[in-house]
Amino acid sequence: MSDSAPKDQKTVSGNFLFALLFFVGVCLLLSQLPWQIQWVAKTKLAAQPGFWPIISLVGMVIMGGGHLATRWRRTDFMREWVEVGMWLRSVEFVIWFMVYVSLVPIIGYLAATLLFAPLLAWRVGYRRPRTLFAAMAMGLTVVLFFKTFLSVKIPGGAVYEYLPNAIRSFMIVNF
């Protein structure tokens, strides 16, 4: 590449994929408009409820299609698949969150948070015991802040039913 060439000549990984997803998404939205908007009788075209959404979606289809076409010519499709792999790695943390949310009603907010805080710290690479205990302390702080200080209503865990009455009430209210 010569010094006079623009710096944007180099294609960034994921650019084509983003352009493709954007274009497909906008086409999907545009295809749904007949069922989502209504035309009001005796109303000017520009005042119709669906006029401006149609204008904006048609504009996005045209501009997104143009962008997609320019990316098609310059794309190294092998780099795109590497980028897709990078994007899919984030799905792991969605799964971690879903498991956490599923366990809260069973083992309680406190236990789930004290379990998952160090697990996630371990997962992202922290291995020192001091750091894992710091993650647990932060988890305890979060639970105390939300449940005790802010009084956020989070249902107690099913395991709380096995506790004696006085302790169960305390745990449900505070943890």
N, C-alpha and C positions, 0 to 999 in steps of 0.2 A: 504494500500500500504506500503510495507516495505521500509526501508531506502536504500536498494540496488537496488530497481526498478528505471529504468530511469525516469526522470521527464517528458518526452514526452509521457508517457503512458496515460495521461489524454487527452481526446479528446476536442478540442476547438469547440464551436458552430460555425456553418457556414463552417467548413472545408469540410464536406461531400458535401454540396450544391455547394461550390466553385469547388470542384473536379468534380462534375457532370456537372456543366455548362461549365467548361473547356473542359471536354471530349466530350460533345455534340458539342461544338463550333468547336473543332479541327476536329471531324468527318464530320461536315458540310463543313468545308474548304476543307478537303480531297476529299469529294464527288464532289466538284466543279472544281477540277483540270483539268479533261479532256476538259472542255470548256474554261479554262483560260490559258492553256499553249500550246505551239506548239513544235513539234519535228522537228529539222532541219536535212535534209538529209545530209549524208556524214560528220557527226560531231560526235566526240567521246562522249561516254555516259556521262562522267563527265562534258563535255562542253555544254551539252544540257541545254536550258533555264529552263526547268522544273525539271531537275534532283535534284538539291539541295532543292528546295521547297518540292518535294516529300519525300526526305530523312528526312527533318526536321519535316514534318507533320506526317510521319509514326512513327518517334521517339517520337513525342508528344502523338500520339495515344497509343503507347505501354506504355510509362511512365505514362501518364495520366490515362490509364486504370488500371495500377498497383496501382497507388495511390488511385483511386476510389475504387478498391477492398479492400484495407487495411482500408479505411475509412468506408466501408459498414459494416464490422464486428464490429467496435467500436462505431458506431453512435447511439446516443439517438435521435430518430427521432422527439420526441416532442420538444427537445431543438432546433432542426433544424428549426421547424416551428416558434418558438419564434424568432429565428434569421432572418428568412425571413420577419417576421413582422417588425423587426427593420430596415432591408434594405428597405422595402417598404415605411417606414416613410419618407425617403429622397425624394420620388416622390412628396410629397407635395410642396417642394421648387422648383421643376421643374415646377409645375403648377403655383406657384406664379410668376416665371420668365416668363412663357408664357403669363400670363395675363398682366404683365408689358410690355412685348414686343408688345402685341396687343394694348395696350392703348397709347403707345408713338405716333403712327401716328395720333391718334384721338385727344388727349389732349396736346400733346407736350412732349418733353423730360424733361423740367423743371417741369411741373406740375406732370407728372408721377413719377419722381424721388422724388419730395417733398411729394407725397402721399405715395409711397411705402417704403421709408426709415423708417418713424416712424411706419408704419404698420408692417413691418418685425421686427423692434425692439420690438414692442408690442407682436408679435407672439412668439418671442424667450424668452420672460419673463421680459423685461424691462418695468416698469410701471410708474416710476417717470416722471413727466412732464419735468423736466430738461433734463433727458436722451432722451426723445422723441424729444425735441427741438434740442438737440445735434445731433440726427440722421438727422433731417431736415437740420441743418447747414452743416453737412457732405455731404448730398445730394446736397445742393446748391454749395458747394465747388467742388464736382465732376463735376457737370454740367458746372460750370465756367471754370474749368481746361480743360475739354475735348472740349467744344464748343468754348470758347473764347480764351484760351491760345494755345491749340493745333490745333484749327480750324478743328476738326473732323466733317465731313459732316454727320450730322444726320438730316433727313427730319423734317421739322416743322410740328406741329400738325394741324389738320384740323380746330381747333377752331381759329387758327391764321388768317384765312380768314375773320373773323368777326371784326378784329381790324382795326383801321384807317391805311392808307398806311404807314406812317412814323413809327408808332409803330410796324406794322406787319414786315417790313423789319428788324428793330432792333431785334425783337424777333426771327425771323428765323435765323439771322446771329449769335446771341449771346446766345440764349436759345433754 
